[in-house]
Amino acid sequence: MDNYSQLSTINSFISRVRRNHALEHASLHVLSAQKRSKSIIGRSDSKGFFLYTDLPLEVIEIGVYQAERRLRSGEHHLAIHPNCGTNLLTAGILSAGAAFLSLQGAKEEKLHERVQRLPLAVLGAVVGLLIAQPLGSKFQQHLTTQSNLGSLTVRSIRAMGPGGNTLYRILTQYD
């Protein structure tokens, strides 16, 4: 396999994950709007995505197919979710990085210098968290999701366990 073919394969894989991630987010938005008090967790991969919730299969099916239709009709904002791991990772990196940088310059052997810089480290972490909110959404929009589903369609939705909290597997395909 030449370099071009390898790059094409990698790009195809990333595109599938991003589109599945967008459909997962859209499904979370739709299902959460229908059942406000329910907790739903999602994870995407190149073959589809998982949802973990106590909602019944019929509700999951309706929500996922509605999410697919709404993304196709132009509701691209559904691909961005505030509780996405991308937002959490962005917040963690920016706040930890800002706190770390705030403590630079204090001599390690002088504890009082580090303690004196602590308010600056806390302020840096807070600024990092504030910047992370809009930045995480931009990262989702441009890096981790792709709201244009293209030829992606839902192939199957199945429960992977008994009632109660259930893991659902949503498989997608490209025509």
KEKE-693933 format. One record per residue: x, y, z of N, C-alpha, C in turn; residue in one letter. Coordinates in Angstrom, 3 decimals, padded with zeros to 6 digits. Each point is the difference from the previous one (the first is absolute). Example, Ala and Ser with C-alpha at 12.3 -4.5 7.8 and 13.67 -1.06 7.14 Angstrom:
// residues 2
nu;nv;nw;cau;cav;caw;cu;cv;cw;type
013.190;-005.690;007.800;-000.890;001.190;000.000;000.900;001.200;000.000;A
-000.350;001.050;-000.720;000.820;001.190;000.060;-000.770;001.090;000.730;S
//
This chain:
// residues 175
nu;nv;nw;cau;cav;caw;cu;cv;cw;type
000.858;-001.180;000.000;-000.858;001.180;000.000;000.901;001.239;000.000;M
-000.202;000.901;-000.949;000.818;001.203;-000.067;-000.479;001.040;001.016;D
000.782;001.055;000.138;-000.302;001.041;000.996;-001.350;000.658;-000.242;N
-000.331;000.212;-001.280;-001.285;000.628;-000.326;-001.154;-000.888;000.452;Y
000.112;-001.293;-000.251;-001.055;-000.944;000.405;-000.126;-000.054;001.515;S
001.125;000.015;000.695;-000.028;-000.011;001.465;-000.675;001.254;000.538;Q
000.354;001.140;-000.566;-000.600;001.269;000.425;-001.494;000.011;-000.285;L
-000.394;-000.518;-001.141;-001.413;-000.072;-000.357;-000.763;-000.889;000.975;S
000.591;-001.123;000.377;-000.626;-000.912;000.958;-000.156;000.664;001.359;T
001.022;000.694;000.440;-000.048;000.703;001.292;-001.062;001.095;-000.039;I
-000.034;000.775;-001.082;-000.999;001.064;-000.124;-001.413;-000.564;-000.015;N
-000.197;-001.122;-000.666;-001.308;-000.638;-000.042;-000.426;-000.457;001.396;S
000.917;-000.586;000.746;-000.271;-000.445;001.369;-000.391;001.193;000.881;F
000.785;001.067;-000.058;-000.267;001.197;000.816;-001.341;000.609;-000.376;I
-000.300;000.052;-001.285;-001.280;000.548;-000.459;-001.166;-000.812;000.555;S
000.112;-001.319;-000.009;-001.072;-000.849;000.545;-000.194;000.261;001.486;R
001.091;000.088;000.747;-000.104;000.258;001.442;-000.646;001.359;000.249;V
000.416;001.018;-000.732;-000.544;001.349;000.182;-001.498;000.056;-000.304;R
-000.435;-000.672;-001.057;-001.420;-000.002;-000.368;-000.825;-000.793;001.013;R
000.531;-001.129;000.462;-000.688;-000.762;001.033;-000.084;000.800;001.297;N
001.069;000.727;000.312;000.027;000.855;001.189;-001.079;001.082;-000.103;H
-000.147;000.584;-001.181;-001.037;001.017;-000.211;-001.394;-000.597;000.182;A
-000.226;-001.182;-000.553;-001.301;-000.647;000.141;-000.250;-000.406;001.455;L
001.037;-000.435;000.690;-000.136;-000.311;001.434;-000.453;001.252;000.760;E
000.678;001.121;-000.227;-000.362;001.243;000.679;-001.427;000.422;-000.327;H
-000.357;-000.068;-001.268;-001.359;000.376;-000.406;-001.014;-000.903;000.693;A
000.305;-001.288;000.096;-000.891;-000.940;000.687;-000.135;000.366;001.479;S
001.115;000.357;000.623;-000.046;000.416;001.413;-000.883;001.234;000.178;L
000.136;000.965;-000.899;-000.843;001.205;000.073;-001.485;-000.348;-000.135;H
-000.324;-000.801;-001.000;-001.402;-000.350;-000.255;-000.572;-000.797;001.177;V
000.725;-001.013;000.448;-000.497;-000.844;001.093;-000.105;000.781;001.309;L
000.956;000.868;000.266;-000.041;000.807;001.228;-001.166;000.974;-000.008;S
-000.334;000.531;-001.163;-001.134;000.922;-000.099;-001.313;-000.737;000.247;A
-000.073;-001.252;-000.421;-001.221;-000.794;000.197;-000.133;-000.484;001.436;Q
001.105;-000.383;000.605;000.009;-000.599;001.339;000.993;000.758;000.872;K
-000.378;001.179;000.449;000.915;000.912;000.686;000.691;-000.579;001.234;R
-000.653;-000.870;000.748;000.596;-000.472;001.243;000.901;-001.215;-000.191;S
000.157;-000.484;-001.205;000.762;-001.212;-000.253;001.473;000.304;-000.231;K
000.834;-000.891;000.484;001.435;000.084;-000.234;000.349;-000.874;-001.198;S
000.778;000.551;-000.920;000.400;-000.732;-001.191;001.493;000.249;-000.229;I
000.730;-001.066;-000.218;001.436;000.090;-000.275;000.240;-000.562;-001.392;I
000.855;000.638;-000.778;000.288;-000.479;-001.352;001.488;-000.110;-000.267;G
000.368;-000.916;-000.897;001.376;-000.180;-000.468;-000.044;-000.390;-001.465;R
000.828;000.650;-000.819;000.008;-000.245;-001.440;001.258;-000.743;-000.433;S
-000.119;-000.699;-001.111;001.144;-000.626;-000.649;-000.261;-000.013;-001.507;D
000.828;-000.684;-000.746;-000.124;000.028;-001.460;-001.188;-000.809;-000.519;S
-000.577;-000.855;000.831;-001.115;-000.842;-000.435;-001.358;000.505;000.456;K
-000.013;001.024;000.844;-001.252;000.531;000.522;000.226;000.639;001.353;G
-000.924;-000.279;000.925;000.173;000.527;001.348;-000.814;-000.820;000.987;F
000.326;000.195;001.269;-000.696;-000.644;001.109;-000.777;001.061;000.763;F
-001.138;-000.370;000.539;-000.735;000.828;000.950;-000.276;-000.859;001.225;L
000.224;000.576;001.175;-000.268;-000.702;001.255;-001.047;000.806;000.761;Y
-001.167;-000.618;000.225;-001.109;000.708;000.626;-001.049;-001.009;000.460;T
-000.988;000.492;000.732;-001.104;-000.891;000.379;-001.232;000.218;-000.881;D
000.167;000.727;-001.094;-001.108;000.190;-000.930;-000.262;-001.295;-000.769;L
-001.263;-000.260;-000.359;-000.308;-001.222;-000.756;000.461;000.098;-001.461;P
000.164;-001.146;-000.613;000.478;-000.091;-001.384;-000.843;000.839;-000.953;L
-001.326;-000.016;000.166;-000.878;000.743;-000.912;000.305;001.493;000.024;E
000.291;000.533;001.181;000.318;001.425;000.135;001.349;000.293;-000.642;V
000.969;-000.889;000.202;001.323;000.164;-000.607;-000.123;000.009;-001.525;I
-000.752;-000.934;-000.547;-000.162;-000.065;-001.457;-000.599;001.286;-000.550;E
-001.072;000.460;000.604;-000.645;001.235;-000.464;000.981;001.170;000.097;I
000.710;000.114;001.111;000.934;001.109;000.202;001.153;-000.002;-000.983;G
000.597;-001.165;-000.247;001.143;-000.081;-000.911;-000.426;000.332;-001.433;V
-001.116;-000.563;-000.449;-000.455;000.290;-001.373;-000.426;001.465;-000.148;Y
-000.594;000.563;001.053;-000.364;001.421;-000.045;001.268;000.861;-000.041;Q
001.006;-000.366;000.767;001.265;000.738;-000.002;000.640;-000.029;-001.384;A
-000.019;-001.164;-000.645;000.549;-000.113;-001.355;-000.752;000.920;-000.970;E
-001.322;-000.021;000.065;-000.814;000.871;-000.892;000.295;001.474;000.262;R
000.093;000.375;001.278;000.215;001.412;000.324;001.380;000.484;-000.434;R
001.033;-000.829;000.159;001.327;000.394;-000.494;-000.040;000.184;-001.513;L
-000.659;-000.917;-000.695;-000.093;000.093;-001.465;-000.796;001.220;-000.451;R
-000.932;000.444;000.838;-000.811;001.167;-000.375;000.683;001.319;000.357;S
001.234;-000.070;000.500;000.759;001.228;000.220;000.159;000.445;001.441;G
-000.459;-000.778;000.959;000.152;000.380;001.410;001.383;-000.430;000.508;E
001.028;000.612;-000.567;001.387;-000.377;000.276;000.424;000.269;001.447;H
-000.697;000.893;000.685;000.330;000.285;001.399;-000.172;-001.231;000.886;H
-000.820;-000.967;-000.442;-000.215;-001.217;000.788;001.271;-000.849;000.107;L
000.973;000.223;-000.870;001.246;-000.768;000.024;000.929;000.432;001.132;A
-000.281;001.136;000.617;000.834;000.526;001.084;-000.723;-000.235;001.323;I
000.675;-000.639;000.952;-000.638;-000.298;001.287;000.854;000.555;001.143;H
-000.628;000.676;000.964;000.773;000.627;001.079;000.722;-000.992;000.914;P
-000.455;-001.242;000.080;000.633;-000.986;000.881;000.938;-000.939;-000.743;N
000.423;000.397;-001.169;000.903;-000.814;-000.805;001.368;-000.115;000.673;C
000.627;-001.132;-000.177;001.342;-000.194;000.525;001.001;000.995;-000.556;G
-000.242;000.488;-001.218;000.871;001.022;-000.588;000.005;001.251;000.871;T
-001.171;000.401;000.502;-000.073;001.169;000.890;000.731;-000.263;001.302;N
-000.189;-001.186;000.555;000.650;-000.344;001.270;001.520;-000.030;-000.156;L
000.467;-000.595;-001.080;001.436;-000.062;-000.253;000.587;001.399;-000.207;L
-000.700;000.823;-000.768;000.458;001.373;-000.231;000.081;000.760;001.318;T
-001.013;-000.127;000.835;-000.008;000.687;001.299;001.137;-000.501;000.882;A
000.208;-001.299;000.028;001.067;-000.562;000.829;001.374;000.472;-000.426;G
000.257;-000.045;-001.298;001.314;000.404;-000.507;000.243;001.485;000.223;I
-000.989;000.835;-000.315;000.204;001.449;000.146;000.127;000.417;001.466;L
-000.844;-000.540;000.867;000.075;000.412;001.406;001.267;-000.535;000.666;S
000.357;-001.252;-000.268;001.233;-000.554;000.579;001.226;000.716;-000.547;A
-000.017;000.270;-001.309;001.129;000.711;-000.605;000.170;001.401;000.558;G
-001.112;000.711;000.168;000.071;001.360;000.555;000.497;-000.030;001.445;A
-000.473;-000.945;000.783;000.445;-000.109;001.389;001.491;-000.346;000.044;A
000.414;-000.932;-000.831;001.410;-000.396;-000.046;000.886;001.185;-000.366;F
-000.379;000.727;-001.040;000.792;001.154;-000.429;000.047;001.081;001.076;L
-001.083;000.152;000.753;-000.040;001.002;001.070;000.994;-000.312;001.112;S
000.310;-001.259;000.182;000.920;-000.406;001.061;001.460;000.000;-000.443;L
000.229;000.205;-001.292;001.376;000.033;-000.493;000.719;001.229;000.538;Q
001.271;-000.169;000.260;000.802;001.104;000.518;000.181;-000.076;001.500;G
-000.881;-000.696;000.700;000.169;-000.190;001.444;001.021;-001.107;000.203;A
000.925;000.233;000.882;001.021;-001.014;000.272;-000.637;-001.176;000.728;K
000.327;-001.204;-000.468;-000.600;-001.201;000.568;000.292;-000.150;001.487;E
001.191;000.388;000.414;000.373;-000.188;001.408;-000.614;001.058;000.920;E
-000.606;001.022;-000.573;-000.593;001.066;000.825;-001.525;-000.097;-000.080;K
-000.533;-000.701;000.973;-001.442;-000.238;000.047;-000.785;001.311;000.059;L
000.486;000.979;000.753;-000.751;001.251;000.126;-000.159;000.709;-001.348;H
000.968;-000.128;-000.919;-000.137;000.607;-001.330;-001.128;-000.667;-000.789;E
-000.086;-001.303;000.145;-001.056;-000.727;-000.700;-001.369;000.343;000.595;R
-000.077;000.105;001.305;-001.263;000.345;000.666;-000.421;001.411;-000.398;V
000.949;000.920;-000.117;-000.321;001.363;-000.408;-000.569;000.040;-001.424;Q
000.388;-000.916;-000.823;-000.482;-000.046;-001.384;-001.314;-000.764;-000.139;R
-000.458;-000.602;001.057;-001.217;-000.804;-000.069;-001.217;000.793;-000.491;L
-000.257;001.225;000.501;-001.141;000.754;-000.551;000.114;000.228;-001.512;P
001.221;000.226;-000.476;000.214;000.173;-001.441;-000.309;-001.309;-000.740;L
000.377;-001.125;000.586;-000.284;-001.301;-000.616;-001.502;-000.247;-000.060;A
-000.709;000.344;001.056;-001.460;-000.172;000.007;-000.636;000.907;-001.043;V
000.439;001.239;-000.063;-000.515;000.925;-001.007;000.285;-000.531;-001.404;L
001.206;-000.501;-000.227;000.346;-000.571;-001.297;-000.906;-001.165;-000.359;G
-000.283;-000.876;000.976;-000.881;-001.143;-000.244;-001.407;000.464;-000.353;A
-000.495;001.022;000.698;-001.346;000.520;-000.278;-000.057;000.612;-001.400;V
001.008;000.756;-000.363;000.049;000.582;-001.349;000.042;-001.127;-001.041;V
000.783;-001.032;000.276;000.058;-001.148;-000.901;-001.372;-000.636;-000.179;G
-000.744;-000.144;001.095;-001.345;-000.587;-000.076;-000.954;000.888;-000.799;L
000.101;001.313;000.185;-000.866;000.923;-000.741;000.292;-000.033;-001.502;L
001.259;-000.071;-000.349;000.390;-000.063;-001.414;-000.405;-001.342;-000.602;I
000.024;-001.042;000.813;-000.275;-001.356;-000.488;-001.424;-000.165;-000.511;A
-000.956;000.716;000.567;-001.388;-000.201;-000.420;-000.200;000.286;-001.484;Q
000.298;001.184;-000.482;-000.201;000.223;-001.441;001.017;-000.759;-000.854;P
001.203;-000.181;000.514;001.034;-000.695;-000.763;-000.341;-001.483;-000.181;L
-000.528;-000.645;001.048;-000.407;-001.406;-000.103;-001.068;-000.203;-001.054;G
-000.955;000.918;-000.068;-001.047;-000.095;-001.028;000.580;000.165;-001.402;S
000.969;000.886;-000.138;000.660;000.181;-001.304;000.788;-001.254;-000.375;K
000.677;-000.606;000.982;000.717;-001.246;-000.279;-000.966;-001.084;-000.454;F
-001.159;-000.087;000.663;-001.003;-000.973;-000.436;-000.419;000.271;-001.450;Q
-000.310;001.257;-000.270;-000.514;000.373;-001.328;001.000;-000.300;-001.106;Q
001.287;000.247;000.261;000.991;-000.101;-001.066;000.884;-001.246;000.061;H
000.029;-000.679;001.152;000.914;-001.133;000.130;-000.673;-001.334;000.338;L
-000.934;-000.005;000.937;-000.482;-001.292;000.497;-001.389;-000.401;-000.487;T
-000.741;000.911;-000.630;-001.288;-000.363;-000.596;-000.064;000.527;-001.428;T
-000.885;-000.614;-000.784;-000.264;000.446;-001.378;-001.516;-000.095;-000.178;Q
-000.658;001.156;000.030;-001.465;000.011;-000.025;-000.588;-000.360;-001.363;S
000.785;000.084;-001.060;-000.457;-000.443;-001.319;000.188;-001.515;-000.049;N
-001.088;-000.740;000.127;000.077;-001.458;000.087;000.365;-000.671;-001.315;L
-000.126;000.727;-001.101;000.317;-000.606;-001.285;-000.855;-001.236;-000.230;G
000.628;-001.115;-000.357;-000.749;-001.224;-000.278;-000.188;-000.889;001.231;S
000.385;000.486;001.162;-000.180;-000.776;001.228;-001.481;-000.204;000.288;L
-000.383;-001.230;000.310;-001.365;-000.313;000.416;000.052;-000.966;001.174;T
-001.064;-000.019;000.771;-000.105;-000.939;001.118;-000.346;-001.368;-000.569;V
000.799;-000.999;000.343;-000.223;-001.362;-000.479;-000.824;-000.812;000.997;R
000.321;000.134;001.292;-000.739;-000.755;001.010;000.155;000.638;001.366;S
-000.983;-000.266;000.853;000.017;000.445;001.391;-000.420;-001.210;000.824;I
000.849;-000.401;000.934;-000.360;-001.151;000.817;000.442;000.187;001.442;R
-000.779;-000.569;000.893;000.326;000.009;001.418;001.011;-001.104;000.259;A
000.971;000.270;000.851;001.034;-000.974;000.302;-000.101;-000.487;001.448;M
-001.213;-000.170;000.473;-000.187;-000.476;001.365;-001.460;000.049;000.380;G
-000.298;-000.437;001.219;-001.386;000.013;000.466;-000.460;001.423;000.312;P
-001.233;000.121;000.471;-000.575;001.311;000.326;000.801;000.740;001.056;G
-000.560;001.078;000.498;000.741;000.862;000.929;000.969;000.842;-000.788;G
001.163;000.288;000.566;001.022;000.708;-000.761;000.530;-000.940;-001.062;N
-000.091;000.436;-001.241;000.331;-000.862;-001.133;001.017;000.681;-000.892;T
000.896;-000.799;-000.537;000.944;000.468;-000.999;-000.600;-000.293;-001.364;L
-000.147;001.039;-000.810;-000.534;-000.141;-001.354;001.143;000.170;-000.986;Y
-000.008;-000.812;-001.029;000.990;000.101;-001.070;-000.710;000.477;-001.251;R
000.416;001.163;-000.476;-000.533;000.555;-001.237;001.080;-000.161;-001.057;I
-000.271;-000.821;-000.996;000.952;-000.225;-001.089;-000.408;000.846;-001.193;L
000.991;000.587;-000.646;-000.247;000.819;-001.182;000.701;-000.630;-001.197;T
-000.363;000.470;-001.168;000.649;-000.462;-001.223;000.093;001.165;-000.976;Q
000.882;-000.186;-000.974;000.162;000.982;-001.069;-000.414;-000.658;-001.298;Y
-000.927;000.640;-000.687;-000.469;-000.559;-001.285;000.935;000.356;-001.118;D
//
